[in-house]
Amino acid sequence: MHDEGEGIAADSSVGRRKLMHRKDEKDVEAGAAKTGLKEDSHVLLPREAQGRIGQHLRRVYGEILSEPLPDKFSQLLDSLAKTERSE
Amino acid sequence: MSGTSDATSLQKELAQLVPNLRAFARSLCGNTDQADDLVQETLVKAWRSRDSFAEGSNLKAWLFTILRNTFLSERRKRKFEVHDTDGKLAMQLSVKGEQPGHMDLIDFAKAFATLPAEQREALILVGAEGFAYEDAALMCGCAVGTIKSRVNRARVKLAEMLGVNETDDPEAEGTAGRPTRATAG
């Protein structure tokens, strides 16, 4: 929790644009969320169903995680690190 | 974070998180090539701004935030022609045919694909990546309640579409061969 805000702020110029762009939606949703968690919670799922949804989600997501990685990523990281050393 | 050894360890940590970045990117933009471009751009940005990363904080959350912001800003510049439907293909295509219960997964992926983008994103962050609601809210620049509500709406909708909330249905109660209990939370 402690330091995360700071770390996340790194890309904040982009972040600000995003926030402005999303303001309307955000306001609406934040308002709904404040009063309306109740509204949502009347349809809260039983744990059993939540568990099953979560399990399916993680399996599908896990499929993508376990895909073989193209070399281009390690090559990119190598070249970034090389630039560092020559700086 | 500077100096050769730090750089080397950062390089390793980044490399380890590439699969997660790819998976998240694909849930955002659907197209594999675009997702990979997005990941590469994220790696470059992260590397260049590594001094602003607070050591000891959550590197994955930091990277995801960069990726997400990059995606949104690229989309605004119309570099990526992305429609709301574009998150959909990736998850379907990634389901392989051989594994047990794969029909369930295909149904799940199809249902997931119909969710609004912000609900897919919230569910991925919280449900698949296991981020705390608070962290997901920081990453998405919205209130914690908004994330909770998106995740809940996504779950309810999925359960509805897949029929898993009909607890009077014996099929939904926990059929053999189909693991039903997860680390429910």
Interface residues (C-beta under 8 A of the other chain):
Chain A: M1 H2 D3 E4 G5 E6 G7 I8 A9 A10 D11 V14 G15 R17 K18 L19 H21 R22 E25 K26 E29 A30 A32 A33 K34 G36 L37 D40 S41 V43 L44 L45 P46 R47 E48 A49 Q50 G51 R52 I53 G54 Q55 H56 L57 R58 R59 V60 Y61 E63 I64 L65 S66 E67 L69 P70 K72 F73 S74 L76 L77 D78 L80 A81 E84 R85
Chain B: T4 A7 T8 Q11 L14 A15 V18 P19 N20 R22 A23 R26 S27 D36 V39 Q40 L43 V44 K45 W47 S49 S52 F53 A54 G56 S57 N58 L59 A61 W62 T65 I66 N69 T70 L72 S73 R76 A90 M91 S94 V95 K96 D104 L105 F108 A109 F112 E118 L123 I124 G127 A128 E129 E134 D135 L138 M139 G141 C142 A143 G145 T146 K148 S149 R150 N152 R153 R155 V156 L158 A159 L162 V164 N165 T167 A172 E173 G174 P179 T180 R181 A182 T183 A184 G185
